[in-house]
């Protein structure tokens, strides 16, 4: 099965994306939207203004981007009585940060005709649970760890 099936058999053509000049808030919104359809998706693809693939923002990258601002004493200084409101206000303020500092550039690339064994190899080599699928200079899909896991588990338990 790992040699017969190809990336195109398991790739997702529906993926979240934002432009390079987006804010963390816009990336978080895009991720929340895709997660309403694909609960196991944990990243957003980032493209330049001329549609060149720039990298990925994972949930971890988004938390890293917003975290330092949220933890600054001036943002949650305790002056507001309602902590939930203070936190929500801080999140709105901090989410206006640009995404460029949080971006992962070293993203594994696959071709649609690659066998699933190549997907496994790439995931193990990069220690990442996602890869983008490129054809003719365009990103046409993504493959997630969950997609590969489903194929492996289906092979074990037909």
N, C-alpha and C positions, 0 to 999 in steps of 0.2 A: 504494500500500500504506500509506503513512504517513497518508493521510487516511481510508482505508477501515477499517483496524483500529483498535480502541479499547483503552484501558487494561485493561479486563476481559479482553481476549484474552491479555495477557502478564503480568498481575499475579500475584504469589505470595500465596496465602492462608495459607501456612504461614510464620510469622516468629517470631523470638525476641523475648521481652519479659520485663521485670521491673517490679516496683513501685518507686516513688520512694524508698522507704526501704531498698532493697537495697544490699548492699556491692559493691565492685568484684569480689570473688570470686564472688558470685552472678551478676553480669553476665557475667563471663568464662565461668562454667560454662554459662550459657544460650547464649552465642555458640559455644562448643565443641560443644554438643549440636546446634544447627541446622546447623553446618558439617559434621557427619557426614552430613547429608542434602543440603545445599546448600553445596558447597565454596566457592562464590564469594560467599557472604554475609559481610559484614564489619561488621555493626552489630546493635544490640539496641534495640528500642523500649522507652520508659519510660512507664508509666502511673501515675496517682495512685491512691490507695486507693479512689476512687469511679470508676475506669476512665476518667478524663479523660487524653487524650494529652498528655504533658509534653515529649517530645523524643526524641532519639536519642543513643546512645552508640556511637561507631565504635571500631574497633580502635585508631585513633590516640588517641581520647579516653581509652580504657582505659590505654594506655601512658603518656599524659601524667599520668593520675591516680596510677598506681603508681610511675612513674619517680622523682620527687623523693624518695620514701620509700626506694626501693632504693638511691639514690645517696648517701644520708646516710652519713657515716662510721661512725656508731654501729651501723648495721645490718649492714654487711659490714666489720667492723673487723679481720678477719684472725685473730681468736682461735681460730676453729674451723679445724682442720687440713684437713678435707674441704670444698673450696670449693663443690662441687655441693650438699652438704648445707646449707652456710651460705646459698647463694643460694635454695634451696628454702624454707628457714626464713624468710628475709627476705621472699620472695614471699608466704608465708602471713600473715606479720605485716602487711605493707603492704596486702594485699588486703582488709583489714577497713575500709578507708576508705569513707565513704558516697559515692554516685555524684553527688550534687547539684552538686558543684563542677565536674564534668567534662561535664555535660550540654549538648548542642547544642539550642537552642530554636528556631532559625530553620530550620525544616524545610519543604521544598516539599510542597505538598498537591495532589493530583490527584483528579478525580472519575472513577468507573468508565467513564463515557461519553466522556471526553476522547479525542480522536484521538491517535495516536502522535506526530504533529507537535507536539502540545502537550507531550508528554513530553520530546522533544528540546529544545524551547524552554525548558522549566523547568530541565533539566539544564544547559544552556548559561548561562542567567541566574544560577542559584544556584552554578554551578561545583561541583556535587555529583553524585555518581553514584547517588543514591537519592532516592526520594520516597515518601510514604505516600499511600494511597488512602483517601479518606474518603467516607462516604455516610450521610446521616441522623444526623450527629454522631458516628458510630462509625468507627474505623479498621478497614477490611475487608481490607486487603492492602498490599503494597509493590511497587514497581517498582525494579529495579536496572539499572545501566548494562549489565550483561551481558545482560539481557532485551532491552533496546533494540538493543544491538549484534547479537544473534542475528537480530532481525527485519531489520535493515539488511543484514547479511551474507547472509541467506537471499534477500533481494531481488536482491542483486548476483550471487549464484551459485545459481540455482534448481536 
